[in-house]
Amino acid sequence: MTIRVQTKVFDLGKEVEALRAGRLDVGAVASFVGYARDINDGRGVTAMTLEHYPGMTEKALAALAAEAAARWTLIDTTLIHRIGRLLPGEPIVLVAVASRHRGDAFAACEYLMDALKTRAPFWKKEETPEGERWIDARASDEAAASRWKPKPQG
């Protein structure tokens, strides 16, 4: 498992290659890269700053990866989240999952991204032509994450 919180840009190809290097049992790698946009909620965005709490954030990401590994048969996982000031078009986050079969890789990748959006301790501030604003959690992200919760029995 690779967990990194960093300011530098990551290379998708290198990260995926490292995820499966020397492993002949990897049948699938699913990945997701999220990018900074130049518009959010109908407003122009000139930059975004991501902040985190060092140590706590890495532990939270590792816990999410462990949850995914407990739900699906995975070989390895890479989670990279950037912090600092990012411009539109720059990559923010990478989730990559290796497994024997595509179903587990796709499901775990989607689960991890939904969990990251709702449970990872990051704070986002956007710079707009009108000034700076902190970004609140989105109801749509919570709705996406809620589908992964166990259904109540009874």
ROPAPA-850293 format. One record per residue: x, y, z of N, C-alpha, C, CB in turn. Coordinates in pm, whole numbers. Glycine has a CB too. Example, Ala and Ser with C-alpha at 12.3 -4.5 7.8 and 13.67 -1.06 7.14 Angstrom:
<atoms>
{n.u->1319, n.v->-569, n.w->780, ca.u->1230, ca.v->-450, ca.w->780, c.u->1320, c.v->-330, c.w->780, cb.u->1131, cb.v->-447, cb.w->905};
{n.u->1285, n.v->-225, n.w->708, ca.u->1367, ca.v->-106, ca.w->714, c.u->1290, c.v->3, c.w->787, cb.u->1408, cb.v->-60, cb.w->572};
</atoms>
This chain:
<atoms>
{n.u->85, n.v->-117, n.w->0, ca.u->0, ca.v->0, ca.w->0, c.u->90, c.v->123, c.w->0, cb.u->-97, cb.v->0, cb.w->122};
{n.u->55, n.v->217, n.w->-88, ca.u->129, ca.v->343, ca.w->-95, c.u->32, c.v->455, c.w->-62, cb.u->194, cb.v->364, cb.w->-236};
{n.u->66, n.v->534, n.w->40, ca.u->-14, ca.v->649, ca.w->80, c.u->80, c.v->768, c.w->82, cb.u->-84, cb.v->626, cb.w->220};
{n.u->46, n.v->872, n.w->5, ca.u->130, ca.v->992, ca.w->6, c.u->43, c.v->1117, c.w->2, cb.u->229, cb.v->991, cb.w->-112};
{n.u->81, n.v->1214, n.w->83, ca.u->25, ca.v->1348, ca.w->77, c.u->142, c.v->1436, c.w->43, cb.u->-47, cb.v->1392, cb.w->215};
{n.u->132, n.v->1508, n.w->-70, ca.u->250, ca.v->1577, ca.w->-122, c.u->211, c.v->1701, c.w->-199, cb.u->330, cb.v->1484, cb.w->-211};
{n.u->309, n.v->1789, n.w->-220, ca.u->287, ca.v->1908, ca.w->-302, c.u->320, c.v->1882, c.w->-448, cb.u->371, cb.v->2025, cb.w->-249};
{n.u->414, n.v->1792, n.w->-476, ca.u->460, ca.v->1773, ca.w->-614, c.u->358, c.v->1695, c.w->-698, cb.u->594, cb.v->1701, cb.w->-615};
{n.u->364, n.v->1718, n.w->-829, ca.u->278, ca.v->1650, ca.w->-924, c.u->321, c.v->1504, c.w->-933, cb.u->284, cb.v->1719, cb.w->-1064};
{n.u->225, n.v->1414, n.w->-946, ca.u->254, ca.v->1272, ca.w->-963, c.u->242, c.v->1235, c.w->-1111, cb.u->158, cb.v->1184, cb.w->-878};
{n.u->303, n.v->1124, n.w->-1147, ca.u->300, ca.v->1073, ca.w->-1284, c.u->215, c.v->946, c.w->-1284, cb.u->445, cb.v->1044, cb.w->-1339};
{n.u->98, n.v->953, n.w->-1347, ca.u->4, ca.v->841, ca.w->-1347, c.u->70, c.v->713, c.w->-1398, cb.u->-117, cb.v->874, cb.w->-1432};
{n.u->138, n.v->721, n.w->-1511, ca.u->200, ca.v->603, ca.w->-1570, c.u->301, c.v->539, c.w->-1476, cb.u->267, cb.v->640, cb.w->-1699};
{n.u->385, n.v->619, n.w->-1415, ca.u->486, ca.v->566, ca.w->-1322, c.u->421, c.v->504, c.w->-1199, cb.u->584, cb.v->677, cb.w->-1279};
{n.u->317, n.v->568, n.w->-1150, ca.u->250, ca.v->516, ca.w->-1030, c.u->180, c.v->383, c.w->-1059, cb.u->147, cb.v->618, cb.w->-977};
{n.u->115, n.v->371, n.w->-1173, ca.u->49, ca.v->246, ca.w->-1209, c.u->153, c.v->137, c.w->-1232, cb.u->-38, cb.v->263, cb.w->-1335};
{n.u->262, n.v->170, n.w->-1298, ca.u->368, ca.v->72, ca.w->-1320, c.u->428, c.v->24, c.w->-1188, cb.u->479, cb.v->132, cb.w->-1409};
{n.u->449, n.v->115, n.w->-1095, ca.u->502, ca.v->78, ca.w->-963, c.u->403, c.v->-11, c.w->-888, cb.u->534, cb.v->203, cb.w->-881};
{n.u->275, n.v->13, n.w->-907, ca.u->171, ca.v->-65, ca.w->-840, c.u->174, c.v->-212, c.w->-881, cb.u->34, cb.v->-6, cb.w->-869};
{n.u->207, n.v->-237, n.w->-1005, ca.u->204, ca.v->-376, ca.w->-1053, c.u->343, c.v->-433, c.w->-1082, cb.u->120, cb.v->-384, cb.w->-1177};
{n.u->447, n.v->-360, n.w->-1057, ca.u->584, ca.v->-403, ca.w->-1090, c.u->616, c.v->-538, c.w->-1026, cb.u->685, cb.v->-298, cb.w->-1044};
{n.u->662, n.v->-630, n.w->-1111, ca.u->704, ca.v->-761, ca.w->-1064, c.u->591, c.v->-853, c.w->-1023, cb.u->795, cb.v->-745, cb.w->-950};
{n.u->468, n.v->-812, n.w->-1044, ca.u->352, ca.v->-893, ca.w->-1003, c.u->286, c.v->-951, c.w->-1126, cb.u->250, cb.v->-808, cb.w->-921};
{n.u->290, n.v->-1081, n.w->-1140, ca.u->225, ca.v->-1147, ca.w->-1253, c.u->82, c.v->-1187, c.w->-1219, cb.u->304, cb.v->-1268, cb.w->-1296};
{n.u->43, n.v->-1170, n.w->-1093, ca.u->-94, ca.v->-1204, ca.w->-1052, c.u->-191, c.v->-1086, c.w->-1070, cb.u->-95, cb.v->-1249, cb.w->-907};
{n.u->-140, n.v->-970, n.w->-1108, ca.u->-228, ca.v->-854, ca.w->-1131, c.u->-298, c.v->-873, c.w->-1265, cb.u->-147, cb.v->-720, cb.w->-1129};
{n.u->-429, n.v->-882, n.w->-1259, ca.u->-508, ca.v->-895, ca.w->-1380, c.u->-575, c.v->-765, c.w->-1419, cb.u->-612, cb.v->-1002, cb.w->-1363};
{n.u->-580, n.v->-670, n.w->-1324, ca.u->-648, ca.v->-542, ca.w->-1351, c.u->-592, c.v->-433, c.w->-1262, cb.u->-800, cb.v->-556, cb.w->-1329};
{n.u->-584, n.v->-314, n.w->-1318, ca.u->-556, ca.v->-193, ca.w->-1240, c.u->-661, c.v->-91, c.w->-1281, cb.u->-407, cb.v->-139, cb.w->-1266};
{n.u->-734, n.v->-41, n.w->-1183, ca.u->-830, ca.v->66, ca.w->-1207, c.u->-774, c.v->191, c.w->-1140, cb.u->-975, cb.v->30, cb.w->-1153};
{n.u->-786, n.v->304, n.w->-1209, ca.u->-733, ca.v->426, ca.w->-1151, c.u->-828, c.v->543, c.w->-1177, cb.u->-594, cb.v->457, cb.w->-1208};
{n.u->-814, n.v->642, n.w->-1091, ca.u->-890, ca.v->765, ca.w->-1103, c.u->-796, c.v->880, c.w->-1072, cb.u->-1014, cb.v->766, cb.w->-1008};
{n.u->-798, n.v->982, n.w->-1156, ca.u->-723, ca.v->1105, ca.w->-1131, c.u->-824, c.v->1219, c.w->-1129, cb.u->-611, cb.v->1128, cb.w->-1239};
{n.u->-822, n.v->1295, n.w->-1022, ca.u->-906, ca.v->1413, ca.w->-1011, c.u->-823, c.v->1537, c.w->-1039, cb.u->-972, cb.v->1422, cb.w->-871};
{n.u->-881, n.v->1632, n.w->-1110, ca.u->-812, ca.v->1755, ca.w->-1151, c.u->-881, c.v->1878, c.w->-1096, cb.u->-803, cb.v->1763, cb.w->-1304};
{n.u->-805, n.v->1983, n.w->-1073, ca.u->-861, ca.v->2112, ca.w->-1034, c.u->-932, c.v->2172, c.w->-1155, cb.u->-749, cb.v->2209, cb.w->-981};
{n.u->-1051, n.v->2226, n.w->-1133, ca.u->-1129, ca.v->2287, ca.w->-1240, c.u->-1121, c.v->2439, c.w->-1233, cb.u->-1276, cb.v->2241, cb.w->-1233};
{n.u->-1161, n.v->2503, n.w->-1342, ca.u->-1161, ca.v->2649, ca.w->-1345, c.u->-1299, c.v->2706, c.w->-1314, cb.u->-1115, cb.v->2699, cb.w->-1480};
{n.u->-1392, n.v->2619, n.w->-1276, ca.u->-1527, ca.v->2664, ca.w->-1240, c.u->-1582, c.v->2568, c.w->-1134, cb.u->-1620, cb.v->2670, cb.w->-1366};
{n.u->-1655, n.v->2623, n.w->-1038, ca.u->-1720, ca.v->2543, ca.w->-935, c.u->-1846, c.v->2614, c.w->-892, cb.u->-1625, cb.v->2518, cb.w->-814};
{n.u->-1957, n.v->2542, n.w->-892, ca.u->-2086, ca.v->2601, ca.w->-855, c.u->-2116, c.v->2725, c.w->-936, cb.u->-2089, cb.v->2634, cb.w->-706};
{n.u->-2079, n.v->2723, n.w->-1064, ca.u->-2107, ca.v->2835, ca.w->-1153, c.u->-2015, c.v->2955, c.w->-1140, cb.u->-2244, cb.v->2879, cb.w->-1132};
{n.u->-1916, n.v->2945, n.w->-1052, ca.u->-1822, ca.v->3057, ca.w->-1032, c.u->-1685, c.v->3020, c.w->-1087, cb.u->-1812, cb.v->3094, cb.w->-883};
{n.u->-1618, n.v->3119, n.w->-1144, ca.u->-1483, ca.v->3099, ca.w->-1192, c.u->-1388, c.v->3074, c.w->-1076, cb.u->-1436, cb.v->3219, cb.w->-1273};
{n.u->-1292, n.v->2986, n.w->-1097, ca.u->-1191, ca.v->2954, ca.w->-996, c.u->-1054, c.v->2976, c.w->-1058, cb.u->-1207, cb.v->2806, cb.w->-942};
{n.u->-972, n.v->3056, n.w->-992, ca.u->-837, ca.v->3082, ca.w->-1045, c.u->-731, c.v->2995, c.w->-979, cb.u->-802, cb.v->3229, cb.w->-1026};
{n.u->-760, n.v->2944, n.w->-859, ca.u->-669, ca.v->2853, ca.w->-789, c.u->-743, c.v->2791, c.w->-671, cb.u->-540, cb.v->2928, cb.w->-740};
{n.u->-685, n.v->2683, n.w->-619, ca.u->-741, ca.v->2617, ca.w->-502, c.u->-625, c.v->2580, c.w->-410, cb.u->-824, cb.v->2491, cb.w->-542};
{n.u->-643, n.v->2600, n.w->-281, ca.u->-543, ca.v->2561, ca.w->-184, c.u->-601, c.v->2450, c.w->-98, cb.u->-497, cb.v->2682, cb.w->-97};
{n.u->-526, n.v->2340, n.w->-89, ca.u->-567, ca.v->2227, ca.w->-5, c.u->-477, c.v->2221, c.w->117, cb.u->-562, cb.v->2094, cb.w->-84};
{n.u->-540, n.v->2211, n.w->232, ca.u->-468, ca.v->2200, ca.w->358, c.u->-503, c.v->2067, c.w->423, cb.u->-501, cb.v->2318, cb.w->452};
{n.u->-415, n.v->2021, n.w->513, ca.u->-440, ca.v->1897, ca.w->585, c.u->-371, c.v->1901, c.w->720, cb.u->-393, cb.v->1775, cb.w->504};
{n.u->-396, n.v->1801, n.w->799, ca.u->-331, ca.v->1788, ca.w->929, c.u->-231, c.v->1674, c.w->917, cb.u->-436, cb.v->1762, cb.w->1045};
{n.u->-101, n.v->1705, n.w->907, ca.u->1, ca.v->1601, ca.w->887, c.u->-7, c.v->1491, c.w->993, cb.u->140, cb.v->1663, cb.w->888};
{n.u->9, n.v->1371, n.w->947, ca.u->2, ca.v->1255, ca.w->1035, c.u->-140, c.v->1202, c.w->1042, cb.u->52, cb.v->1290, cb.w->1174};
{n.u->-235, n.v->1284, n.w->1078, ca.u->-374, ca.v->1242, ca.w->1085, c.u->-427, c.v->1207, c.w->947, cb.u->-460, cb.v->1353, cb.w->1148};
{n.u->-393, n.v->1287, n.w->848, ca.u->-442, ca.v->1264, ca.w->712, c.u->-391, c.v->1132, c.w->657, cb.u->-401, cb.v->1379, cb.w->620};
{n.u->-263, n.v->1104, n.w->672, ca.u->-206, ca.v->979, ca.w->620, c.u->-270, c.v->858, c.w->689, cb.u->-53, cb.v->977, cb.w->640};
{n.u->-294, n.v->870, n.w->819, ca.u->-359, ca.v->760, ca.w->892, c.u->-501, c.v->737, c.w->841, cb.u->-362, cb.v->789, cb.w->1045};
{n.u->-572, n.v->844, n.w->815, ca.u->-708, ca.v->833, ca.w->763, c.u->-710, c.v->767, c.w->626, cb.u->-775, cb.v->972, cb.w->756};
{n.u->-616, n.v->805, n.w->539, ca.u->-609, ca.v->744, ca.w->406, c.u->-574, c.v->597, c.w->415, cb.u->-506, cb.v->818, cb.w->319};
{n.u->-481, n.v->562, n.w->504, ca.u->-444, ca.v->421, ca.w->522, c.u->-564, c.v->341, c.w->573, cb.u->-325, cb.v->407, cb.w->621};
{n.u->-643, n.v->400, n.w->661, ca.u->-762, ca.v->330, ca.w->711, c.u->-863, c.v->306, c.w->599, cb.u->-828, cb.v->412, cb.w->824};
{n.u->-880, n.v->403, n.w->511, ca.u->-971, ca.v->385, ca.w->397, c.u->-922, c.v->273, c.w->306, cb.u->-983, cb.v->516, cb.w->317};
{n.u->-791, n.v->270, n.w->279, ca.u->-734, ca.v->164, ca.w->196, c.u->-753, c.v->28, c.w->262, cb.u->-584, cb.v->190, cb.w->169};
{n.u->-738, n.v->21, n.w->393, ca.u->-758, ca.v->-105, ca.w->465, c.u->-904, c.v->-149, c.w->457, cb.u->-715, cb.v->-90, cb.w->613};
{n.u->-997, n.v->-54, n.w->465, ca.u->-1139, ca.v->-88, ca.w->450, c.u->-1166, c.v->-147, c.w->312, cb.u->-1227, cb.v->38, cb.w->471};
{n.u->-1109, n.v->-87, n.w->209, ca.u->-1128, ca.v->-139, ca.w->74, c.u->-1071, c.v->-281, c.w->62, cb.u->-1061, cb.v->-47, cb.w->-30};
{n.u->-955, n.v->-302, n.w->120, ca.u->-891, ca.v->-435, ca.w->114, c.u->-975, c.v->-539, c.w->188, cb.u->-749, cb.v->-429, cb.w->175};
{n.u->-1050, n.v->-497, n.w->290, ca.u->-1135, ca.v->-590, ca.w->363, c.u->-1262, c.v->-622, c.w->285, cb.u->-1171, cb.v->-532, cb.w->500};
{n.u->-1303, n.v->-535, n.w->196, ca.u->-1427, ca.v->-555, ca.w->119, c.u->-1406, c.v->-630, c.w->-12, cb.u->-1491, cb.v->-422, cb.w->89};
{n.u->-1290, n.v->-608, n.w->-75, ca.u->-1262, ca.v->-668, ca.w->-205, c.u->-1127, c.v->-740, c.w->-201, cb.u->-1263, cb.v->-562, cb.w->-317};
{n.u->-1106, n.v->-829, n.w->-295, ca.u->-978, ca.v->-900, ca.w->-304, c.u->-883, c.v->-813, c.w->-385, cb.u->-996, cb.v->-1042, cb.w->-370};
{n.u->-794, n.v->-746, n.w->-313, ca.u->-702, ca.v->-652, ca.w->-376, c.u->-559, c.v->-699, c.w->-358, cb.u->-720, cb.v->-511, cb.w->-317};
{n.u->-475, n.v->-662, n.w->-452, ca.u->-333, ca.v->-693, ca.w->-445, c.u->-256, c.v->-575, c.w->-387, cb.u->-278, cb.v->-731, cb.w->-584};
{n.u->-290, n.v->-454, n.w->-432, ca.u->-221, ca.v->-335, ca.w->-382, c.u->-304, c.v->-212, c.w->-413, cb.u->-79, cb.v->-323, cb.w->-445};
{n.u->-273, n.v->-105, n.w->-341, ca.u->-346, ca.v->22, ca.w->-356, c.u->-248, c.v->138, c.w->-346, cb.u->-457, cb.v->34, cb.w->-248};
{n.u->-272, n.v->240, n.w->-426, ca.u->-197, ca.v->365, ca.w->-417, c.u->-296, c.v->479, c.w->-403, cb.u->-106, cb.v->385, cb.w->-542};
{n.u->-275, n.v->560, n.w->-299, ca.u->-354, ca.v->682, ca.w->-278, c.u->-256, c.v->797, c.w->-266, cb.u->-447, cb.v->672, cb.w->-150};
{n.u->-269, n.v->894, n.w->-356, ca.u->-185, ca.v->1014, ca.w->-351, c.u->-278, c.v->1134, c.w->-355, cb.u->-81, cb.v->1018, cb.w->-471};
{n.u->-260, n.v->1224, n.w->-259, ca.u->-340, ca.v->1346, ca.w->-257, c.u->-244, c.v->1463, c.w->-245, cb.u->-444, cb.v->1346, cb.w->-140};
{n.u->-262, n.v->1560, n.w->-332, ca.u->-177, ca.v->1679, ca.w->-328, c.u->-233, c.v->1782, c.w->-233, cb.u->-162, cb.v->1739, cb.w->-468};
{n.u->-143, n.v->1864, n.w->-181, ca.u->-179, ca.v->1975, ca.w->-95, c.u->-108, c.v->2099, c.w->-148, cb.u->-140, cb.v->1946, cb.w->54};
{n.u->-144, n.v->2213, n.w->-91, ca.u->-84, ca.v->2338, ca.w->-136, c.u->-172, c.v->2406, c.w->-239, cb.u->56, cb.v->2314, cb.w->-193};
{n.u->-114, n.v->2503, n.w->-306, ca.u->-188, ca.v->2583, ca.w->-405, c.u->-183, c.v->2513, c.w->-540, cb.u->-129, cb.v->2727, cb.w->-416};
{n.u->-300, n.v->2488, n.w->-597, ca.u->-313, ca.v->2420, ca.w->-726, c.u->-389, c.v->2508, c.w->-824, cb.u->-384, cb.v->2283, cb.w->-710};
{n.u->-346, n.v->2505, n.w->-948, ca.u->-411, ca.v->2581, ca.w->-1054, c.u->-505, c.v->2492, c.w->-1133, cb.u->-307, cb.v->2645, cb.w->-1147};
{n.u->-606, n.v->2550, n.w->-1199, ca.u->-694, ca.v->2470, ca.w->-1283, c.u->-614, c.v->2387, c.w->-1384, cb.u->-794, cb.v->2561, cb.w->-1357};
{n.u->-656, n.v->2262, n.w->-1397, ca.u->-589, ca.v->2169, ca.w->-1488, c.u->-485, c.v->2082, c.w->-1420, cb.u->-525, cb.v->2245, cb.w->-1598};
{n.u->-444, n.v->2118, n.w->-1299, ca.u->-345, ca.v->2037, ca.w->-1228, c.u->-411, c.v->1918, c.w->-1160, cb.u->-269, cb.v->2123, cb.w->-1125};
{n.u->-341, n.v->1804, n.w->-1154, ca.u->-397, ca.v->1688, ca.w->-1084, c.u->-396, c.v->1709, c.w->-933, cb.u->-318, cb.v->1561, cb.w->-1120};
{n.u->-503, n.v->1663, n.w->-869, ca.u->-518, ca.v->1675, ca.w->-724, c.u->-498, c.v->1541, c.w->-656, cb.u->-655, cb.v->1733, cb.w->-689};
{n.u->-564, n.v->1439, n.w->-708, ca.u->-571, ca.v->1311, ca.w->-637, c.u->-556, c.v->1194, c.w->-735, cb.u->-704, cb.v->1299, cb.w->-560};
{n.u->-491, n.v->1089, n.w->-686, ca.u->-481, ca.v->963, ca.w->-760, c.u->-525, c.v->850, c.w->-669, cb.u->-336, cb.v->940, cb.w->-812};
{n.u->-616, n.v->770, n.w->-720, ca.u->-653, ca.v->644, ca.w->-656, c.u->-626, c.v->537, c.w->-760, cb.u->-805, cb.v->643, cb.w->-608};
{n.u->-544, n.v->439, n.w->-725, ca.u->-515, ca.v->327, ca.w->-816, c.u->-521, c.v->198, c.w->-736, cb.u->-375, cb.v->344, cb.w->-884};
{n.u->-588, n.v->99, n.w->-793, ca.u->-611, ca.v->-28, ca.w->-725, c.u->-575, c.v->-143, c.w->-818, cb.u->-758, cb.v->-40, cb.w->-678};
{n.u->-494, n.v->-236, n.w->-768, ca.u->-458, ca.v->-356, ca.w->-843, c.u->-528, c.v->-476, c.w->-781, cb.u->-303, cb.v->-378, cb.w->-845};
{n.u->-580, n.v->-561, n.w->-867, ca.u->-645, ca.v->-684, ca.w->-821, c.u->-631, c.v->-791, c.w->-930, cb.u->-797, cb.v->-658, cb.w->-786};
{n.u->-679, n.v->-908, n.w->-899, ca.u->-676, ca.v->-1015, ca.w->-999, c.u->-781, c.v->-992, c.w->-1108, cb.u->-698, cb.v->-1152, cb.w->-932};
{n.u->-893, n.v->-931, n.w->-1068, ca.u->-1007, ca.v->-916, ca.w->-1159, c.u->-1057, c.v->-772, c.w->-1162, cb.u->-1122, cb.v->-1011, cb.w->-1118};
{n.u->-1110, n.v->-731, n.w->-1275, ca.u->-1151, ca.v->-593, ca.w->-1295, c.u->-1264, c.v->-550, c.w->-1202, cb.u->-1194, cb.v->-573, cb.w->-1437};
{n.u->-1356, n.v->-639, n.w->-1171, ca.u->-1469, ca.v->-601, ca.w->-1086, c.u->-1424, c.v->-547, c.w->-951, cb.u->-1561, cb.v->-719, cb.w->-1065};
{n.u->-1332, n.v->-618, n.w->-887, ca.u->-1280, ca.v->-573, ca.w->-758, c.u->-1203, c.v->-441, c.w->-773, cb.u->-1189, cb.v->-681, cb.w->-697};
{n.u->-1126, n.v->-430, n.w->-879, ca.u->-1047, ca.v->-308, ca.w->-900, c.u->-1139, c.v->-188, c.w->-921, cb.u->-951, cb.v->-324, cb.w->-1020};
{n.u->-1238, n.v->-201, n.w->-1008, ca.u->-1331, ca.v->-91, ca.w->-1034, c.u->-1407, c.v->-51, c.w->-908, cb.u->-1430, cb.v->-129, cb.w->-1144};
{n.u->-1463, n.v->-150, n.w->-839, ca.u->-1544, ca.v->-121, ca.w->-720, c.u->-1460, c.v->-55, c.w->-611, cb.u->-1608, cb.v->-250, cb.w->-667};
{n.u->-1342, n.v->-110, n.w->-584, ca.u->-1257, ca.v->-54, ca.w->-479, c.u->-1211, c.v->87, c.w->-514, cb.u->-1135, cb.v->-144, cb.w->-456};
{n.u->-1180, n.v->112, n.w->-640, ca.u->-1137, ca.v->245, ca.w->-683, c.u->-1249, c.v->347, c.w->-662, cb.u->-1093, cb.v->243, cb.w->-831};
{n.u->-1369, n.v->310, n.w->-702, ca.u->-1482, ca.v->402, ca.w->-685, c.u->-1514, c.v->424, c.w->-537, cb.u->-1605, cb.v->347, cb.w->-759};
{n.u->-1512, n.v->317, n.w->-459, ca.u->-1535, ca.v->327, ca.w->-315, c.u->-1433, c.v->422, c.w->-251, cb.u->-1527, cb.v->187, cb.w->-250};
{n.u->-1306, n.v->402, n.w->-284, ca.u->-1202, ca.v->485, ca.w->-224, c.u->-1219, c.v->633, c.w->-260, cb.u->-1064, cb.v->437, cb.w->-269};
{n.u->-1255, n.v->661, n.w->-383, ca.u->-1274, ca.v->802, ca.w->-421, c.u->-1392, c.v->861, c.w->-347, cb.u->-1294, cb.v->815, cb.w->-572};
{n.u->-1503, n.v->787, n.w->-337, ca.u->-1619, ca.v->836, ca.w->-262, c.u->-1582, c.v->858, c.w->-115, cb.u->-1736, cb.v->737, cb.w->-274};
{n.u->-1506, n.v->766, n.w->-57, ca.u->-1466, ca.v->779, ca.w->82, c.u->-1371, c.v->897, c.w->102, cb.u->-1399, cb.v->650, cb.w->131};
{n.u->-1279, n.v->915, n.w->9, ca.u->-1187, ca.v->1029, ca.w->17, c.u->-1263, c.v->1162, c.w->19, cb.u->-1089, cb.v->1027, cb.w->-102};
{n.u->-1362, n.v->1175, n.w->-67, ca.u->-1436, ca.v->1300, ca.w->-78, c.u->-1514, c.v->1333, c.w->49, cb.u->-1532, cb.v->1294, cb.w->-196};
{n.u->-1551, n.v->1231, n.w->127, ca.u->-1637, ca.v->1255, ca.w->242, c.u->-1569, c.v->1233, c.w->377, cb.u->-1756, cb.v->1167, cb.w->234};
{n.u->-1459, n.v->1156, n.w->381, ca.u->-1402, ca.v->1120, ca.w->511, c.u->-1255, c.v->1157, c.w->530, cb.u->-1417, cb.v->975, cb.w->531};
{n.u->-1189, n.v->1200, n.w->426, ca.u->-1048, ca.v->1236, ca.w->440, c.u->-1038, c.v->1380, c.w->492, cb.u->-973, cb.v->1221, cb.w->305};
{n.u->-948, n.v->1403, n.w->588, ca.u->-937, ca.v->1537, ca.w->648, c.u->-855, c.v->1635, c.w->564, cb.u->-876, cb.v->1526, cb.w->785};
{n.u->-920, n.v->1689, n.w->463, ca.u->-862, ca.v->1795, ca.w->380, c.u->-954, c.v->1915, c.w->386, cb.u->-839, cb.v->1747, cb.w->233};
{n.u->-897, n.v->2034, n.w->377, ca.u->-974, ca.v->2157, ca.w->373, c.u->-937, c.v->2229, c.w->245, cb.u->-947, cb.v->2246, cb.w->499};
{n.u->-1041, n.v->2275, n.w->173, ca.u->-1019, ca.v->2338, ca.w->42, c.u->-1066, c.v->2483, c.w->44, cb.u->-1092, cb.v->2260, cb.w->-69};
{n.u->-980, n.v->2567, n.w->-8, ca.u->-1013, ca.v->2709, ca.w->-22, c.u->-993, c.v->2746, c.w->-169, cb.u->-924, cb.v->2799, cb.w->72};
{n.u->-1096, n.v->2806, n.w->-229, ca.u->-1087, ca.v->2849, ca.w->-368, c.u->-1057, c.v->2997, c.w->-377, cb.u->-1215, cb.v->2816, cb.w->-442};
{n.u->-980, n.v->3032, n.w->-478, ca.u->-959, ca.v->3172, ca.w->-514, c.u->-1048, c.v->3199, c.w->-635, cb.u->-807, cb.v->3203, cb.w->-544};
{n.u->-1132, n.v->3300, n.w->-622, ca.u->-1223, ca.v->3338, ca.w->-730, c.u->-1205, c.v->3487, c.w->-759, cb.u->-1371, cb.v->3305, cb.w->-694};
{n.u->-1256, n.v->3536, n.w->-870, ca.u->-1249, ca.v->3680, ca.w->-896, c.u->-1315, c.v->3764, c.w->-786, cb.u->-1314, cb.v->3712, cb.w->-1031};
{n.u->-1410, n.v->3703, n.w->-712, ca.u->-1478, ca.v->3775, ca.w->-604, c.u->-1403, c.v->3765, c.w->-471, cb.u->-1619, cb.v->3720, cb.w->-586};
{n.u->-1299, n.v->3684, n.w->-466, ca.u->-1224, ca.v->3665, ca.w->-342, c.u->-1210, c.v->3517, c.w->-307, cb.u->-1292, cb.v->3738, cb.w->-227};
{n.u->-1159, n.v->3490, n.w->-188, ca.u->-1139, ca.v->3352, ca.w->-144, c.u->-1263, c.v->3300, c.w->-72, cb.u->-1017, cb.v->3341, cb.w->-52};
{n.u->-1283, n.v->3167, n.w->-82, ca.u->-1394, ca.v->3104, ca.w->-8, c.u->-1357, c.v->2961, c.w->25, cb.u->-1526, cb.v->3110, cb.w->-90};
{n.u->-1393, n.v->2918, n.w->145, ca.u->-1374, ca.v->2780, ca.w->186, c.u->-1485, c.v->2696, c.w->125, cb.u->-1373, cb.v->2766, cb.w->342};
{n.u->-1453, n.v->2574, n.w->87, ca.u->-1549, ca.v->2486, ca.w->21, c.u->-1606, c.v->2388, c.w->123, cb.u->-1482, cb.v->2410, cb.w->-96};
{n.u->-1738, n.v->2384, n.w->131, ca.u->-1807, ca.v->2290, ca.w->219, c.u->-1826, c.v->2155, c.w->149, cb.u->-1944, cb.v->2347, cb.w->263};
{n.u->-1852, n.v->2053, n.w->228, ca.u->-1882, ca.v->1921, ca.w->174, c.u->-2008, c.v->1931, c.w->88, cb.u->-1900, cb.v->1815, cb.w->288};
{n.u->-2014, n.v->1851, n.w->-15, ca.u->-2129, ca.v->1851, ca.w->-107, c.u->-2226, c.v->1740, c.w->-71, cb.u->-2082, cb.v->1835, cb.w->-252};
{n.u->-2352, n.v->1768, n.w->-82, ca.u->-2455, ca.v->1667, ca.w->-59, c.u->-2441, c.v->1553, c.w->-160, cb.u->-2596, cb.v->1729, cb.w->-68};
{n.u->-2400, n.v->1586, n.w->-283, ca.u->-2386, ca.v->1482, ca.w->-385, c.u->-2272, c.v->1385, c.w->-351, cb.u->-2359, cb.v->1545, cb.w->-523};
{n.u->-2166, n.v->1434, n.w->-286, ca.u->-2058, ca.v->1344, ca.w->-243, c.u->-2107, c.v->1253, c.w->-131, cb.u->-1935, cb.v->1426, cb.w->-197};
{n.u->-2182, n.v->1309, n.w->-37, ca.u->-2238, ca.v->1228, ca.w->72, c.u->-2332, c.v->1121, c.w->17, cb.u->-2312, cb.v->1317, cb.w->174};
{n.u->-2414, n.v->1158, n.w->-81, ca.u->-2507, ca.v->1062, ca.w->-141, c.u->-2431, c.v->950, c.w->-211, cb.u->-2601, cb.v->1133, cb.w->-242};
{n.u->-2324, n.v->984, n.w->-282, ca.u->-2244, ca.v->880, ca.w->-350, c.u->-2181, c.v->786, c.w->-248, cb.u->-2134, cb.v->945, cb.w->-438};
{n.u->-2130, n.v->841, n.w->-139, ca.u->-2064, ca.v->758, ca.w->-37, c.u->-2164, c.v->672, c.w->39, cb.u->-1988, cb.v->845, cb.w->61};
{n.u->-2288, n.v->718, n.w->52, ca.u->-2388, ca.v->645, ca.w->131, c.u->-2423, c.v->509, c.w->69, cb.u->-2514, cb.v->729, cb.w->146};
{n.u->-2403, n.v->494, n.w->-59, ca.u->-2438, ca.v->365, ca.w->-121, c.u->-2344, c.v->253, c.w->-79, cb.u->-2436, cb.v->378, cb.w->-272};
{n.u->-2231, n.v->287, n.w->-19, ca.u->-2135, ca.v->184, ca.w->25, c.u->-2159, c.v->138, c.w->168, cb.u->-1994, cb.v->237, cb.w->12};
{n.u->-2248, n.v->207, n.w->238, ca.u->-2275, ca.v->171, ca.w->378, c.u->-2356, c.v->42, c.w->381, cb.u->-2351, cb.v->285, cb.w->453};
{n.u->-2327, n.v->-43, n.w->481, ca.u->-2406, ca.v->-167, ca.w->492, c.u->-2552, c.v->-134, c.w->514, cb.u->-2353, cb.v->-256, cb.w->607};
{n.u->-2637, n.v->-214, n.w->455, ca.u->-2781, ca.v->-197, ca.w->472, c.u->-2821, c.v->-251, c.w->610, cb.u->-2861, cb.v->-270, cb.w->357};
{n.u->-2911, n.v->-181, n.w->680, ca.u->-2957, ca.v->-232, ca.w->810, c.u->-3030, c.v->-365, c.w->793, cb.u->-3050, cb.v->-129, cb.w->880};
{n.u->-3005, n.v->-454, n.w->884, ca.u->-3071, ca.v->-584, ca.w->878, c.u->-3197, c.v->-581, c.w->964, cb.u->-2975, cb.v->-698, cb.w->925};
{n.u->-3294, n.v->-656, n.w->919, ca.u->-3414, ca.v->-660, ca.w->1003, c.u->-3538, c.v->-678, c.w->928, cb.u->-3425, cb.v->-538, cb.w->1081};
</atoms>
